[in-house]
């Protein structure tokens, strides 16, 4: 059943060794970027522990027994799972410990403590665990400190730093690396996201090892934003103001809530970095007949790429988007005009 797993075989091997030695943990913190397979890994792990025909030490599943069929259908009664709803910024505390008037009598922690219905244990997966507020995290703490016998909790987060230290210290951390390019490319094709190998490779280069990011990039609006940016950057002169308004207009078309827009904004600078990286690669293999001019051009390209990386940092530090973009395009234009020493 692990045959479809891509990129995390070493982690699987570590789990197998731990289970063989009887050293499984009650709580795990799966750490890694969105869309690289943490949730799939957690579900596979649960299926192995629920499978009626394999022992826990093997950490494998038959794929045919009642438990395996239920897991594949997403209906196993002993698998509990919560995640932040799309419309919410935080994971609601009600999902963890029940509504205010039923606190402690429903919710994930309560259900985890109940006797398993068909397996030998109950397993809970908390997706987007970094979006728990302090109250939710404190409510969960009690379960982490005194886990119900046999239970297992798996928390998923993009970063360990985003978790409260009290939660972090009570979970065994497992770090998941972004998917290697070959694995991600193969996955993009096998999931039917595209049948064009060149397109799959292009998506892979941009997606930074994340399947979710690759999926987002399939949006035609995002693609057209990329093309517009590339056209603008390909001109000898950049008009900072016009380019900024053009890009902002495309962002408007993409819509979404403020978090989504911020993510899209991140794409703008990443596309710019990609543009300069490609130019750099091309100029390092051509124009060898004029090495001096070529070296100067490469310096200019590197300087422009660095300005884009700075802009990405500014964005992360919550600088208003128009200000950030206009500043970036202005710098790029000055470098091209030779007004900035590089
Ligand atoms: Zn089975």
Boltz pocket constraint, residues with backbone or C-beta under 6 A from the ligand:
constraints:
  - pocket:
      binder: B
      contacts: [[A, 47], [A, 50], [A, 51], [A, 52], [A, 53], [A, 54], [A, 61], [A, 62], [A, 63], [A, 64], [A, 65], [A, 66], [A, 67], [A, 68]]
      max_distance: 6.0
